Amino acid sequence: MAVEQVDLILTADAVLTVDAAGTVVEAGAVAIRAGVIVGVGPATDLLARFDAAEVLESPGCVIAPGWVNTHTHLAMNLFRGAADDVTLEVFLERMIGAELSTLSAATVAVGARAGIAECLAGGTTTALDMYWYPRASRAVAAETGFRLLNGPIFLGNEDPEGRDFAGMLEEARSILTDNRTESPDDDLWVMPHSAYTLSRDQLGSVRELAAEVDARIHTHASESLGELALTVQVNGDRPVAVLDAAGLLTSHTVLAHAVHLTDDEVARIAASGAAVAHCPMSNLKLGCGIAPLPELLQHGAVVGLGTDGAASAGALDMYAAVRMAALLHKGTSNDPTMISAERAVRLGTVDGARALGLADVGTIEPGMRADLQVVRVDTLNTSPVRDPWSALAYTATATDVRHTVARGRIVLRDRVLQTIDEKSALRELSEAATR
């Protein structure tokens, strides 16, 4: 058999493919060419089959798909620590006021750079980001190799550039046109903030825009009891009903949080095909409650995991989200079999990809995009490893990520970022946050 040329081969103690069968390849390897996985299997087989420009050996490690963060506000790290130990309503009052008065494209770019650095250093390679100045964040993501999905956001009549809602719609069309040109392989997104910051008419206008350009929809829904009351006050019904009536509860919708749901709403979400971004760390920190994850899964809803922003969750740490998703629902159900380690890892990878409509990430299989993390499992907090699923869900941390690969490009090598100057990113973040 002729030896095939590839760009990169990764080897490790195991490859956690997260395929439908849950295949774990012991002493495994992944071969990558032109940013795509072309081979997965025992290292001895792949090293014989392929000739690589580089072989990156990682003994004491597990190779896994990169995390898919289904809900975040990357540049909100500019306000980390500015509104801790308060309710969601007080948090939003502080955040929105600060954002509208201080943010610019330049400051958002600074926050996004540091946020993407934090993500890549923690094994996250894809994120759905809802924040102001989306062009600025996309430009940084393109430079750094990070897969960032975003789009124009709508927050009632509030806008840092002082536009009215009609002006926001006009600007949104311009942003979406640019996004389609820059990333033709990715879906477009529109991001109405919530059913309590937008009127029914405004939600309807966003739906029309989404239909016009064939965009997916990302919004907050049913995060807190205060939000429920405010939505009833503003729009006369609970968030899920308001979004459904506006035509925004569809198979192309991602609902962030979905904490306070009735049984009927759980069934309604599942039947609509809408996905849920479960953000357990943020929900706990803000005292919002615990999303009914087991019930959503039992009804067949698509659920991924998110961190939310660093100002509400503390960090953009998908390891924390995966672990909390596994532990939290064991505790609420008194059932240690609820949300197994494997299911938690799937929520953070392939299920998150499904939630975002992505068919090319989330598993390690030939033909998939080479978005991977190589995780140390030979540390004091991870050894010995009897089950790699458990190692990722229960013992490994973000700092155990040794290498991160984004579309076949090594963006973190031996804990050193390759596409971002970490010291500069930290300095700029500190300076911008101070301003």
C-alpha positions as CSV (number, residue, x, y, z in Angstrom):
1,M,0.0,0.0,0.0
2,A,1.3,3.4,-1.0
3,V,2.2,5.8,1.9
4,E,-0.1,8.9,1.9
5,Q,1.2,12.3,2.7
6,V,-0.4,14.3,5.5
7,D,0.3,17.5,7.4
8,L,0.1,16.2,11.0
9,I,-0.3,13.1,13.0
10,L,-1.2,13.3,16.7
11,T,-0.5,10.3,18.9
12,A,-1.6,9.7,22.5
13,D,-2.5,7.0,25.0
14,A,-6.1,7.1,23.7
15,V,-8.3,8.8,21.2
16,L,-11.8,9.6,22.5
17,T,-13.6,9.7,19.2
18,V,-17.1,10.6,20.6
19,D,-18.6,8.7,17.6
20,A,-22.0,7.1,17.7
21,A,-20.5,3.9,19.1
22,G,-18.4,5.7,21.7
23,T,-15.2,4.3,20.3
24,V,-12.0,4.7,22.3
25,V,-8.8,3.9,20.4
26,E,-6.1,2.8,22.8
27,A,-2.5,3.9,21.8
28,G,-4.3,5.8,19.1
29,A,-3.5,8.5,16.5
30,V,-5.2,11.0,14.3
31,A,-4.0,11.9,10.8
32,I,-4.8,15.4,9.4
33,R,-4.5,16.8,6.0
34,A,-5.6,20.3,4.8
35,G,-7.4,20.9,8.1
36,V,-9.5,17.7,7.8
37,I,-9.2,14.4,9.7
38,V,-8.2,11.7,7.2
39,G,-7.4,8.8,9.5
40,V,-8.1,7.6,13.1
41,G,-6.8,4.4,14.6
42,P,-4.0,2.6,16.4
43,A,-0.8,4.7,16.1
44,T,1.2,1.8,14.7
45,D,-1.3,1.5,11.8
46,L,-1.5,5.2,11.0
47,L,2.3,5.8,11.2
48,A,2.7,3.0,8.7
49,R,-0.1,4.3,6.4
50,F,0.8,8.0,6.4
51,D,4.0,10.1,6.1
52,A,3.5,13.3,8.1
53,A,5.2,16.6,7.9
54,E,5.0,16.5,11.7
55,V,4.3,13.8,14.2
56,L,3.3,15.3,17.6
57,E,3.6,12.6,20.2
58,S,1.7,13.1,23.5
59,P,2.3,10.2,25.9
60,G,0.2,10.5,29.1
61,C,-2.6,12.2,27.1
62,V,-6.0,11.7,25.6
63,I,-7.0,13.2,22.3
64,A,-10.6,14.5,22.3
65,P,-12.8,16.8,20.1
66,G,-12.5,20.4,20.9
67,W,-15.3,21.8,23.1
68,V,-18.2,23.5,21.5
69,N,-19.5,26.4,23.6
70,T,-23.1,27.0,22.6
71,H,-23.6,30.3,24.5
72,T,-21.1,33.0,25.5
73,H,-20.4,36.7,25.4
74,L,-16.6,36.6,24.9
75,A,-15.7,40.2,25.3
76,M,-17.8,40.5,28.5
77,N,-14.5,39.5,30.2
78,L,-13.9,43.3,30.1
79,F,-16.4,43.4,33.1
80,R,-15.3,40.3,34.9
81,G,-15.9,40.8,38.7
82,A,-17.9,44.0,38.2
83,A,-21.3,42.5,39.2
84,D,-20.8,39.4,41.4
85,D,-23.2,38.1,44.0
86,V,-26.2,40.0,42.6
87,T,-29.4,38.9,40.9
88,L,-29.7,38.5,37.2
89,E,-31.8,41.7,37.0
90,V,-29.2,43.7,38.9
91,F,-26.4,42.1,36.9
92,L,-28.1,43.1,33.6
93,E,-28.7,46.6,34.8
94,R,-25.1,47.1,35.6
95,M,-23.8,45.3,32.5
96,I,-26.0,46.9,29.9
97,G,-25.3,50.4,31.3
98,A,-21.6,49.8,31.3
99,E,-21.6,48.3,27.8
100,L,-23.6,51.0,26.2
101,S,-21.5,53.7,27.7
102,T,-18.0,52.3,27.3
103,L,-17.8,49.7,24.5
104,S,-16.3,50.3,21.1
105,A,-15.2,48.0,18.3
106,A,-11.6,48.4,19.6
107,T,-12.4,47.4,23.2
108,V,-14.5,44.5,22.0
109,A,-11.6,43.3,19.9
110,V,-9.4,43.4,23.0
111,G,-11.9,41.4,25.0
112,A,-12.5,38.9,22.2
113,R,-8.7,38.3,21.8
114,A,-8.3,37.5,25.5
115,G,-11.5,35.5,25.6
116,I,-10.5,33.4,22.5
117,A,-7.1,32.9,24.2
118,E,-8.8,31.6,27.3
119,C,-11.0,29.3,25.1
120,L,-8.1,27.8,23.1
121,A,-6.0,27.3,26.2
122,G,-8.9,25.3,27.7
123,G,-9.6,23.1,24.6
124,T,-12.6,25.1,23.2
125,T,-12.4,25.5,19.5
126,T,-15.9,26.7,18.6
127,A,-18.3,29.2,20.2
128,L,-21.6,30.8,19.6
129,D,-21.0,34.4,20.7
130,M,-23.7,37.1,21.3
131,Y,-22.1,40.5,21.8
132,W,-21.8,44.0,20.5
133,Y,-19.6,44.8,17.5
134,P,-19.6,41.3,16.1
135,R,-17.3,42.3,13.2
136,A,-14.5,43.1,15.6
137,S,-14.8,39.6,17.3
138,R,-14.9,37.8,13.9
139,A,-11.8,39.6,12.7
140,V,-9.9,38.4,15.8
141,A,-11.3,34.9,15.5
142,A,-10.1,34.7,11.8
143,E,-6.6,35.7,12.9
144,T,-6.4,33.2,15.7
145,G,-7.9,30.1,14.1
146,F,-11.0,30.0,16.3
147,R,-14.4,29.1,14.9
148,L,-16.7,31.9,16.0
149,L,-20.3,32.0,15.1
150,N,-22.0,35.4,15.8
151,G,-24.3,38.0,14.2
152,P,-26.1,41.2,14.9
153,I,-27.8,41.5,18.3
154,F,-31.0,43.4,19.1
155,L,-31.7,44.8,22.6
156,G,-34.9,46.8,22.3
157,N,-34.0,50.4,21.4
158,E,-30.6,50.2,23.1
159,D,-27.4,50.3,20.9
160,P,-23.9,51.5,21.8
161,E,-23.8,53.5,18.5
162,G,-27.1,55.2,19.4
163,R,-29.1,53.7,16.5
164,D,-32.9,53.2,16.8
165,F,-34.4,49.8,16.0
166,A,-34.8,50.6,12.3
167,G,-31.1,51.6,12.3
168,M,-30.2,48.3,14.0
169,L,-32.1,46.4,11.3
170,E,-30.2,48.2,8.6
171,E,-26.8,47.6,10.2
172,A,-27.8,44.0,10.8
173,R,-28.2,43.4,7.0
174,S,-24.8,44.9,6.4
175,I,-23.2,42.6,9.1
176,L,-24.9,39.6,7.7
177,T,-23.8,40.4,4.2
178,D,-20.2,40.6,5.4
179,N,-20.5,37.4,7.4
180,R,-21.7,35.4,4.4
181,T,-18.8,36.7,2.3
182,E,-16.2,36.0,5.0
183,S,-17.5,32.5,6.1
184,P,-19.6,31.0,3.3
185,D,-19.5,27.6,4.9
186,D,-21.1,28.8,8.2
187,D,-24.7,29.6,8.8
188,L,-25.8,33.2,9.4
189,W,-27.1,34.1,12.9
190,V,-29.4,36.8,14.2
191,M,-29.5,37.4,18.0
192,P,-32.6,39.0,19.5
193,H,-31.5,39.4,23.2
194,S,-34.7,38.1,24.8
195,A,-38.5,38.3,25.0
196,Y,-38.4,40.9,27.7
197,T,-36.0,43.4,26.0
198,L,-37.9,43.3,22.7
199,S,-41.5,44.0,21.9
200,R,-43.6,41.5,20.0
201,D,-43.4,43.8,16.9
202,Q,-39.6,43.9,17.2
203,L,-39.3,40.1,17.6
204,G,-41.5,39.8,14.5
205,S,-39.1,42.1,12.6
206,V,-36.1,40.0,13.6
207,R,-38.0,36.8,12.5
208,E,-38.6,38.5,9.1
209,L,-34.9,39.3,8.8
210,A,-33.9,35.8,9.7
211,A,-36.3,34.4,7.1
212,E,-35.0,36.9,4.5
213,V,-31.4,35.8,4.8
214,D,-32.0,32.2,6.0
215,A,-30.3,32.9,9.4
216,R,-30.3,30.9,12.6
217,I,-31.6,32.5,15.8
218,H,-30.0,32.8,19.2
219,T,-31.8,34.3,22.2
220,H,-32.0,34.1,26.0
221,A,-35.1,32.4,27.4
222,S,-36.5,31.6,30.8
223,E,-33.3,32.3,32.7
224,S,-34.7,33.6,36.0
225,L,-38.0,34.1,37.8
226,G,-37.5,37.9,37.4
227,E,-37.3,37.4,33.7
228,L,-40.5,35.5,33.6
229,A,-42.3,38.3,35.4
230,L,-40.8,41.0,33.2
231,T,-41.7,39.1,30.0
232,V,-45.3,38.8,31.2
233,Q,-45.3,42.5,32.0
234,V,-43.8,43.5,28.6
235,N,-45.3,41.0,26.3
236,G,-48.2,39.5,28.2
237,D,-47.0,35.9,28.4
238,R,-44.1,33.6,29.4
239,P,-40.9,33.7,27.2
240,V,-41.4,30.4,25.4
241,A,-44.9,31.3,24.4
242,V,-43.9,34.8,23.3
243,L,-41.0,33.5,21.2
244,D,-43.3,30.8,19.7
245,A,-45.9,33.3,18.8
246,A,-43.3,35.5,17.1
247,G,-42.1,32.6,15.0
248,L,-38.8,32.4,16.7
249,L,-39.1,28.9,18.3
250,T,-37.9,26.8,15.4
251,S,-35.4,24.0,14.5
252,H,-32.9,26.8,13.7
253,T,-33.2,28.4,17.2
254,V,-30.8,28.1,20.2
255,L,-32.3,29.1,23.5
256,A,-29.8,30.1,26.2
257,H,-30.5,28.9,29.7
258,A,-34.1,27.5,29.6
259,V,-34.1,27.2,33.4
260,H,-37.7,27.9,34.4
261,L,-39.8,25.7,32.2
262,T,-43.2,24.0,32.7
263,D,-43.7,20.5,31.5
264,D,-45.6,21.9,28.5
265,E,-42.8,24.2,27.6
266,V,-40.3,21.3,27.8
267,A,-42.4,19.4,25.4
268,R,-43.0,22.5,23.2
269,I,-39.3,23.1,22.9
270,A,-38.5,19.5,22.0
271,A,-41.4,19.4,19.4
272,S,-40.2,22.6,17.8
273,G,-36.7,21.3,17.2
274,A,-35.2,24.3,19.0
275,A,-31.9,23.6,20.9
276,V,-31.0,24.6,24.4
277,A,-27.7,25.9,25.6
278,H,-27.4,24.7,29.2
279,C,-25.1,27.1,31.2
280,P,-25.0,25.5,34.7
281,M,-22.1,27.7,36.1
282,S,-23.7,31.0,35.2
283,N,-27.2,29.8,36.4
284,L,-25.8,28.9,39.8
285,K,-23.7,31.9,40.2
286,L,-26.6,34.3,39.5
287,G,-28.9,32.2,41.6
288,C,-31.2,31.6,38.7
289,G,-31.9,28.0,39.4
290,I,-31.2,24.6,37.6
291,A,-32.4,23.9,34.1
292,P,-34.5,20.7,33.7
293,L,-31.8,19.0,31.6
294,P,-32.9,15.4,32.2
295,E,-36.5,16.2,31.2
296,L,-35.3,18.0,28.1
297,L,-33.2,15.0,27.1
298,Q,-36.0,12.6,27.9
299,H,-38.3,14.6,25.5
300,G,-35.6,14.4,22.8
301,A,-34.6,18.0,22.8
302,V,-31.1,18.9,21.5
303,V,-29.0,20.3,24.3
304,G,-25.4,21.6,24.3
305,L,-23.4,23.3,27.0
306,G,-22.3,26.9,27.3
307,T,-20.3,29.0,29.7
308,D,-22.2,32.3,29.3
309,G,-19.9,35.4,29.7
310,A,-17.0,35.6,32.1
311,A,-18.7,38.4,34.0
312,S,-21.6,36.1,35.0
313,A,-19.9,32.7,35.1
314,G,-16.4,33.8,36.2
315,A,-14.6,32.0,33.4
316,L,-15.0,30.7,29.9
317,D,-14.3,27.2,31.2
318,M,-16.0,24.3,29.4
319,Y,-14.4,21.8,31.7
320,A,-16.3,23.4,34.6
321,A,-19.5,23.4,32.5
322,V,-19.1,19.7,31.6
323,R,-18.4,18.7,35.2
324,M,-21.2,20.7,36.7
325,A,-23.7,19.3,34.1
326,A,-22.7,15.8,35.2
327,L,-22.7,16.5,38.9
328,L,-25.6,18.9,39.3
329,H,-28.3,16.6,37.9
330,K,-27.1,13.6,39.9
331,G,-27.7,15.7,43.0
332,T,-31.1,17.0,42.0
333,S,-32.3,13.6,41.0
334,N,-30.6,11.6,43.8
335,D,-29.5,9.3,40.9
336,P,-25.8,8.8,40.3
337,T,-26.5,7.4,36.9
338,M,-28.1,10.6,35.7
339,I,-25.9,12.4,33.1
340,S,-23.0,10.0,32.9
341,A,-19.5,11.0,32.2
342,E,-19.9,10.0,28.6
343,R,-23.1,12.0,28.2
344,A,-21.6,15.1,29.8
345,V,-18.6,14.9,27.3
346,R,-21.1,14.5,24.5
347,L,-23.0,17.5,25.6
348,G,-19.8,19.6,25.4
349,T,-18.8,18.3,22.0
350,V,-21.1,16.5,19.4
351,D,-24.4,17.6,21.0
352,G,-23.2,21.2,21.1
353,A,-22.3,20.9,17.4
354,R,-25.8,19.5,16.7
355,A,-27.3,22.4,18.6
356,L,-25.5,24.9,16.4
357,G,-26.3,23.0,13.2
358,L,-22.7,22.0,12.6
359,A,-22.0,18.6,11.0
360,D,-18.2,18.9,10.7
361,V,-17.1,19.1,14.3
362,G,-17.8,17.4,17.6
363,T,-16.4,13.9,16.8
364,I,-13.0,12.5,15.7
365,E,-13.8,10.7,12.4
366,P,-12.5,10.8,8.9
367,G,-13.9,13.8,7.0
368,M,-14.5,15.9,10.1
369,R,-12.8,19.2,10.6
370,A,-9.6,18.8,12.7
371,D,-10.7,20.7,15.8
372,L,-9.1,18.7,18.6
373,Q,-7.7,19.0,22.1
374,V,-4.8,16.9,23.6
375,V,-5.4,16.5,27.3
376,R,-2.9,15.4,30.0
377,V,-4.2,12.5,32.1
378,D,-0.9,11.7,33.8
379,T,-1.2,14.5,36.4
380,L,-1.8,14.3,40.2
381,N,-5.5,15.2,39.7
382,T,-6.1,12.7,36.8
383,S,-4.0,9.6,37.5
384,P,-4.6,6.7,37.3
385,V,-7.0,6.6,34.3
386,R,-9.4,3.8,34.2
387,D,-11.9,5.4,31.9
388,P,-11.1,8.4,29.6
389,W,-14.7,9.6,29.6
390,S,-14.5,9.9,33.4
391,A,-11.1,11.5,33.2
392,L,-12.4,14.3,31.0
393,A,-15.7,14.8,32.9
394,Y,-14.6,14.4,36.5
395,T,-10.9,14.9,36.9
396,A,-9.2,16.9,34.1
397,T,-9.2,20.7,34.1
398,A,-8.7,23.4,31.5
399,T,-5.0,23.7,32.5
400,D,-4.5,20.0,31.7
401,V,-5.0,20.8,28.0
402,R,-1.5,20.4,26.5
403,H,-2.2,21.1,22.8
404,T,-5.2,22.5,20.9
405,V,-5.6,22.0,17.2
406,A,-8.0,24.2,15.2
407,R,-8.7,23.1,11.6
408,G,-5.5,21.2,11.6
409,R,-3.4,24.1,12.9
410,I,-1.7,23.8,16.2
411,V,-2.9,26.9,18.1
412,L,-1.7,25.8,21.6
413,R,1.5,23.8,21.8
414,D,2.8,22.6,25.2
415,R,0.5,25.2,26.9
416,V,1.9,28.1,24.8
417,L,-0.5,29.9,22.5
418,Q,0.7,30.0,19.0
419,T,-1.6,32.5,17.4
420,I,-2.1,35.0,20.3
421,D,0.6,36.7,22.4
422,E,-0.8,35.9,25.8
423,K,1.1,38.6,27.7
424,S,0.0,41.3,25.2
425,A,-3.6,40.0,25.4
426,L,-3.6,40.2,29.2
427,R,-2.1,43.7,29.2
428,E,-4.5,45.0,26.7
429,L,-7.5,43.5,28.5
430,S,-6.4,45.1,31.8
431,E,-5.9,48.5,30.2
432,A,-9.2,48.3,28.4
433,A,-11.1,47.2,31.5
434,T,-9.6,50.0,33.5
435,R,-10.7,52.6,30.9
